[in-house]
């Protein structure tokens, strides 16, 4: 049984950008970079969907707040 190849994010971005340019067909990109055409389509879609995140203020997601921990800390402070 073979293990799936793990591609680095930089490689995925490079291939997705090439697909977005449209200078080569997806079949040509699979020959050039390897992999499967479905994979390249998925990477291209992910790039398009996540591109707006580059322009978000601070370029970071808001930290998740653990409400239970906040209650515990509040009880200790008030307590």
C-alpha positions in Angstrom: 0.0 0.0 0.0 1.5 3.4 -1.0 1.3 6.5 1.1 0.0 9.7 -0.4 2.5 12.3 -1.3 2.4 15.4 0.9 3.0 18.6 -1.0 4.4 21.7 0.6 2.1 24.8 0.6 4.6 26.7 -1.5 4.4 24.0 -4.2 0.6 24.1 -4.1 0.6 27.9 -4.4 3.0 27.8 -7.4 0.9 25.2 -9.2 -2.4 27.0 -8.4 -1.0 30.3 -9.7 0.1 28.6 -12.9 -3.4 27.2 -13.3 -4.9 30.6 -12.6 -2.7 32.3 -15.3 -4.3 30.0 -17.9 -1.3 29.9 -20.1 -1.2 26.1 -19.9 -4.0 23.6 -19.7 -4.5 21.6 -16.6 -3.3 18.5 -18.5 0.0 20.3 -19.3 0.4 21.3 -15.7 -0.1 17.7 -14.5 2.6 16.6 -16.9 4.9 19.4 -15.8 4.4 19.2 -12.0 2.9 15.7 -11.6 -0.2 14.8 -9.7 -3.8 14.7 -10.8 -6.0 17.2 -12.6 -8.5 17.1 -9.8 -5.8 18.1 -7.3 -4.8 21.1 -9.4 -8.4 22.2 -9.6 -8.8 21.9 -5.8 -5.7 23.9 -5.2 -6.8 26.6 -7.7 -10.2 26.8 -6.0 -8.6 27.0 -2.6 -6.4 29.8 -3.7 -9.3 31.8 -5.1 -11.4 31.2 -2.0 -8.6 32.1 0.4 -7.1 35.1 -1.5 -9.2 37.7 0.3 -7.6 36.6 3.5 -4.3 38.1 2.4 -5.9 41.5 2.5 -7.6 41.2 5.9 -6.4 43.7 8.5 -3.5 42.4 10.5 -3.5 39.3 8.2 -4.5 37.1 11.2 -7.6 35.4 12.4 -9.2 36.6 15.6 -8.1 34.4 18.5 -10.7 31.9 19.8 -11.9 32.6 23.3 -12.5 29.8 25.7 -15.6 30.9 27.5 -15.1 28.4 30.3 -11.6 29.6 31.0 -12.9 33.2 31.0 -15.5 32.3 33.7 -12.8 30.5 35.8 -10.5 33.4 35.6 -13.3 35.9 36.4 -14.3 33.8 39.4 -10.7 33.9 40.7 -10.3 37.6 40.2 -13.7 38.4 41.9 -13.4 35.7 44.3 
